[in-house]
Amino acid sequence: MTQDYLAFPRLFGARAAATDVTLWHKHNPILPVRLIDGARLNPSGQIWRRFHLGEWEYKQDPETLDDYEARQF
């Protein structure tokens, strides 16, 4: 009977490996977040986060000239 319960999750395919939250990884927040350097959020630029010392830290890639020009049109 326990074998039936163990086989059930495998019906839907293999699970993806868990993301290591202690490393910086891409994040798309719904609400504004506070960046670790205290800067304001930029309309473009990827936001990254990690779990460090018991709390989430966020940082953002700087906007490149190409990103700025692409936003203008």
GISUL-V634795 format. One record per backbone hydrogen bond with DSSP energy under -0.5 kcal/mol. NH is the residue of the N-H (numbers start at 1). CO is the residue of the C=O. If there is no record, write none. Layout:
nh->NH co->CO
nh->NH co->CO
This chain:
nh->4 co->1
nh->5 co->1
nh->6 co->2
nh->7 co->3
nh->8 co->4
nh->9 co->5
nh->10 co->7
nh->11 co->8
nh->12 co->9
nh->13 co->10
nh->21 co->19
nh->23 co->20
nh->25 co->49
nh->27 co->47
nh->29 co->27
nh->35 co->33
nh->35 co->39
nh->36 co->58
nh->38 co->35
nh->47 co->27
nh->48 co->59
nh->49 co->25
nh->50 co->57
nh->51 co->21
nh->52 co->50
nh->52 co->55
nh->55 co->52
nh->57 co->50
nh->58 co->34
nh->59 co->48
nh->61 co->46
nh->68 co->64
nh->69 co->65
nh->70 co->66
nh->71 co->67
nh->72 co->68
nh->73 co->69
nh->73 co->70
